[in-house]
Amino acid sequence: MDWPENVKTMQKNWIGKSNGAEIKYRLDNTDNFLTTFSTRPDTIFGVSFLAISPNHSISLDLGKNDDSVKSFLDKCKVASAAEADMAKAEKLGIYTGMDAIHPLTGKKIPVWIGNFVLLDYGTGVVMGVPGHDQRDFEFATKYNLEINQVISSDASELPLVQKGVLINSDKFNGMSSEHASQEIVKELKIKNLGEELIQFRKN
């Protein structure tokens, strides 16, 4: 049976269509990259960590030789992987001992394994922006990671999840989130470290 277009569209939306950018972070002292998918490239200057899925190949490799990582991965296996449960569950992580290089600032960013990162959505790698994402904020607060505000607001409390005007973002300061997202993706493209992408959630 050939489904009508409006049904196909509803299905796609239900599956979860996200407009955003694929962004590459080079692992320090290697030629390897971690690729993230983000719907908010405008917040890239607020990235203070990367989190990879417990099922990511790097996590699994580390688990073979590192007992503390192995024990963390075992703990993650026991926990429910249902997304609704994960949203409510305590955010837990372990530092991999690796750092990645921020594609625009060149700054080193720690790479963590996070129990909240799903391998089957995006790339299994999350760019942590604690100033502008509730989940990242909880994780950064728990593990004492940097929290940087890069979107201006009258609100005094972080995380600030709404779009707005960029601050603390180098030459993109003063741009709206929409404009900055486009310009940041252009800059990443020039450096061969990112591109615009539409992502569909896999079920």
ABEGO torsion letter per residue (X at the ends): XBBBAAAAAAAAAAAGBBBBBBBBBBBBGBABBBBBBBABAAAAAABABBBBBAABAAAAAAAAABAAAAAAAAAAAABBABAAAAAABBBBBBBAGBBBBBAAAGBBBBBBBBAABBAABEAGBBBBBAAABAAAAAAAAAAGBBBBBABBBABABOBBABBBBBBGAEAABGBBAAAAAAAAAAAAAAAGAEBBBBBBBBX
